[in-house]
């Protein structure tokens, strides 16, 4: 009998066919979702109402990664949620099988192959690079040495006009009280090597826009990392007449989404030179404020956008309402009514915070076009009809894939077009829709797709 290392073992989980090698699992348990390239057997499986990622790996590695992911989640780092490890697996003949690490599927997340495609805008690429750099810096701030930085080990989620990056694979990760400069440099060198190889692979496969050079991409990532790290941890000296620079440093970090919990400030013997260095820096400045005021859980840039709308709403209210009272009124009178306008069958297109951000953009553009102030209710009606219905399903929850129809439904490039771009989104199916290698290149689990299609054909007989 298998053993389960998990915080909350689930009855549906226990009943799954753990005595079967993961690559041979029955089709009824599999879910076809885009996935990154992995050296291990990885499948998405349905467990009750949840979708889990299952990875078959050695016991020591599985337990280590489960512990690392658990600790990263406790520290508030964006990483996939560990569910458990299935140990003691044997097949029907009694031969041992490798353990399986289970993590919860991250809803509304996208692998890098869905985002780096021929024709992608440089602005979009820059935002993806920034998301990677912020994740890298956040991990190093808490003393986490990754050891295997790569695009395949990152998932991206929309974050207002930006992206948020999540760690997926922590097999080689090590958590230390503090990283040395040498450890950070070595992690960065591994990142350069892995990322250059992946960008070159995309380039060779025609999936990287010709304007993007792999060497420029990795150089840009390193430069931005060093710049962000200097802002987060660097020493700054100024005269006693420039004390405003102390507050300015804190404001810059807040703008980047970080709080300064502790600052080391010292003065020279004559008191005329001030030396300042942030000592404890925590990410999630805007997300924490939004959670405190409204209970809403959002990505950092989403939270900042929602807070700006909330502050504007408060400024228009009569009287001098406290921040908490105004936040409650905004939640009940603005945010909730807008979210409840989303038809149930479209809820998997965007998460609530991202929907509200895009709705605000839509209202602004509509107001500009019509030279009047468009109400949020009117804008919601137009956005849902004009935009939301045309977007791909990004939550990827209840899926019923069948052949080419499934591929088209989950064409990962659809919708990745900027609001001000009037060109049609890139369609990878236009040139060679019958190419059997194309779905694999776009990151789909071909085995799961074929199994599902065969199962549906059998049912139809």
Long-range contacts (C-beta under 8 A, 24 or more apart in sequence): 1-88, 2-86, 2-87, 2-88, 2-89, 3-86, 3-87, 3-88, 4-84, 4-85, 4-86, 4-87, 5-63, 5-66, 5-84, 5-85, 5-86, 5-87, 6-83, 6-84, 6-85, 6-102, 7-84, 9-84, 10-47, 10-48, 12-47, 12-48, 13-47, 13-83, 13-84, 13-102, 16-45, 16-47, 18-86, 18-89, 18-97, 18-100, 19-89, 19-90, 19-91, 19-92, 19-97, 20-91, 21-56, 21-91, 21-97, 22-54, 22-56, 22-100, 23-56, 23-447, 26-451, 27-448, 27-451, 27-452, 27-454, 27-455, 28-455, 30-445, 30-447, 30-448, 30-451, 30-452, 31-399, 31-448, 32-399, 32-401, 32-406, 32-410, 32-444, 32-445, 32-448, 32-449, 32-452, 33-105, 33-396, 33-399, 33-444, 33-445, 33-448, 34-110, 34-111, 34-113, 34-114, 34-396, 34-410, 34-412, 34-442, 34-443, 34-444, 34-445, 35-111, 35-443, 35-444, 35-445, 36-111, 36-112, 36-113, 36-151, 36-152, 36-153, 36-155, 36-168, 36-443, 37-152, 37-443, 38-152, 38-169, 42-445, 43-445, 43-447, 43-448, 44-105, 44-445, 44-448, 50-104, 50-105, 51-104, 51-105, 51-396, 51-397, 52-83, 52-102, 52-103, 52-104, 52-105, 53-80, 53-102, 53-103, 53-104, 53-105, 54-100, 54-101, 54-102, 55-100, 55-101, 55-102, 55-103, 56-97, 56-98, 56-99, 56-100, 57-98, 57-99, 57-100, 57-101, 57-171, 58-98, 58-99, 59-85, 59-87, 59-98, 59-99, 61-171, 62-87, 62-98, 62-99, 62-100, 62-101, 63-99, 64-171, 65-101, 65-169, 65-170, 65-171, 65-173, 66-101, 68-170, 68-173, 68-174, 68-175, 69-103, 69-170, 71-175, 72-139, 72-144, 72-167, 72-170, 72-173, 72-175, 75-142, 76-282, 76-283, 76-284, 77-138, 77-139, 77-142, 77-144, 77-167, 78-135, 78-138, 78-164, 78-165, 78-166, 78-167, 79-166, 79-167, 79-168, 79-170, 80-104, 80-106, 80-155, 80-166, 80-167, 80-168, 81-106, 103-168, 105-396, 106-155, 106-157, 106-166, 107-351, 107-395, 107-396, 107-397, 108-157, 108-158, 108-350, 108-351, 108-354, 108-394, 108-395, 109-155, 109-156, 109-157, 109-166, 109-394, 110-155, 110-156, 110-157, 110-394, 110-412, 111-152, 111-155, 111-156, 111-412, 111-443, 112-151, 112-152, 112-154, 112-156, 112-198, 113-202, 113-207, 113-412, 113-441, 113-442, 113-443, 114-412, 114-413, 114-442, 114-443, 115-156, 115-163, 115-412, 115-416, 116-151, 116-199, 116-202, 116-207, 116-208, 117-207, 117-209, 117-412, 117-413, 117-416, 117-426, 117-428, 118-206, 118-207, 118-208, 118-209, 118-210, 118-426, 119-209, 119-426, 120-209, 120-212, 120-416, 120-426, 121-418, 121-421, 122-211, 122-212, 123-418, 124-416, 124-418, 125-209, 125-212, 125-217, 127-161, 127-162, 127-163, 128-156, 128-163, 129-217, 129-220, 129-221, 129-224, 130-162, 130-163, 130-224, 131-156, 131-159, 131-162, 131-163, 131-164, 131-165, 132-165, 132-221, 133-221, 133-224, 133-225, 133-228, 134-165, 134-228, 134-257, 134-283, 135-165, 135-166, 135-167, 136-187, 136-188, 136-191, 136-225, 137-225, 137-228, 137-229, 137-232, 138-283, 139-167, 140-179, 140-184, 140-187, 140-229, 141-232, 141-233, 141-281, 141-283, 142-175, 143-175, 143-176, 143-177, 143-178, 143-179, 144-173, 144-174, 144-175, 144-176, 144-179, 145-173, 145-174, 145-175, 145-176, 145-179, 145-183, 145-186, 145-187, 146-170, 146-172, 146-173, 146-187, 146-190, 146-191, 147-172, 147-173, 147-174, 147-187, 147-190, 148-172, 148-173, 148-190, 148-194, 149-187, 149-190, 149-191, 149-194, 149-195, 150-191, 150-194, 150-195, 150-198, 151-194, 151-195, 151-198, 151-199, 152-198, 157-299, 158-299, 158-350, 158-351, 158-354, 158-394, 159-299, 159-300, 159-301, 159-302, 159-354, 160-299, 160-301, 160-302, 160-304, 160-305, 160-353, 160-354, 160-357, 161-301, 161-357, 162-301, 164-299, 164-300, 164-301, 184-229, 188-222, 188-225, 191-218, 191-221, 191-222, 192-218, 192-221, 192-222, 195-221, 205-441, 207-441, 228-256, 231-256, 232-258, 232-278, 232-281, 233-277, 233-278, 233-281, 234-277, 235-275, 235-276, 235-277, 236-275, 236-276, 236-277, 237-273, 237-274, 237-275, 237-276, 238-273, 238-274, 238-276, 239-272, 239-273, 239-274, 240-267, 240-271, 240-272, 240-273, 240-274, 242-274, 243-274, 245-276, 246-274, 246-276, 249-276, 249-278, 253-278, 253-281, 253-285, 254-285, 257-283, 257-284, 257-285, 257-286, 257-287, 257-300, 257-301, 257-304, 258-282, 258-283, 258-284, 258-285, 259-283, 259-284, 259-285, 259-288, 293-323, 293-324, 293-327, 294-327, 294-328, 294-330, 294-331, 294-335, 296-331, 296-335, 296-352, 296-353, 298-353, 299-353, 302-353, 302-354, 302-356, 302-357, 303-353, 305-356, 305-357, 305-360, 306-335, 306-353, 306-356, 306-357, 309-334, 309-356, 309-360, 310-334, 334-376, 337-376, 337-377, 338-376, 338-377, 338-380, 341-377, 341-380, 341-381, 341-384, 342-384, 342-388, 343-384, 346-384, 346-388, 346-389, 347-395, 348-393, 348-394, 348-395, 348-396, 348-397, 348-398, 349-388, 349-391, 349-392, 349-393, 349-394, 349-395, 350-388, 350-391, 350-394, 351-395, 355-388, 358-383, 358-387, 359-383, 361-419, 362-386, 362-387, 365-419, 390-415, 391-415, 401-448, 401-449, 401-452, 401-453, 402-452, 402-453, 402-456, 403-453, 404-433, 406-449, 406-452, 406-453, 407-439, 407-444, 407-449, 410-444, 411-442, 412-442, 412-443
